[in-house]
Amino acid sequence: MKQLLLRHKQILFFIIAGGLSAIVEIGSFKLFSVYLPRVFASEYNLYGIKYPFSNIFSTSCGIITNYFLSIWFVFERGKHSKRKEFAYFISVSVVSTIISLILFQILYHYVFKDAFDLGFYVLSQEMMSKISSILIVSLLNYSVKKKVIFNG
C-alpha cells in the first residue's frame, strides 16, 4: 500500500489540493449565493442563468487557491517562466470555468430537481450542481495541467 501511495503521490496531492480548493470554492459559493442576491436581485435568475456572479466569484477563489497549492505541493515547475506558467494556468482555468458554468446550468435545470437530505445536512439543488460540476471539471484539469502547463 505504501509503495502504491508513493508511486501515485502526485495524484494524491492533486486530489488533496483539489479538495481544499473545492472547499474554498464551495464555501465561497455558499456565501456568495446567500448574500449577492440581497444586493443584485437578478443574481438568482439573470436571463435564465442561475447564480452567475456567485459561480464566477467562487470559481475564481477556487482557481487562485488551486494555483498556489499546485505550485507548492503538486507539480514541479515546468520549462515555462513563472509569468507564462501563470498565464497558461489562468487560461486553462478560464476555459474550465466556462465548462463548469455550463455544466452547473445543465445540472441545475435538468438533473437535480430536488434537495437531497443527508440526515445531518440538506444538499440544495445549487450545491449538488456546484459539487458535481467541480468533480467533472477536475478530471480535465489534472490532465491538462500536468501535460501542458507543468510538463510532467
Secondary structure, DSSP 8 states (H G I E B T S, - for coil): -HHHHHHTHHHHHHHHHHHHHHHHHHHHHHHHHHHHHHH-GGGS-BTTBSSHHHHHHHHHHHHHHHHHHIIIII----SS-HHHHHHHHHHHHHHHHHHHHHHHHHIIIII--S-EE-SS-EE-HHHHHHHHHHHHHHHHHHHHIIIIIS--
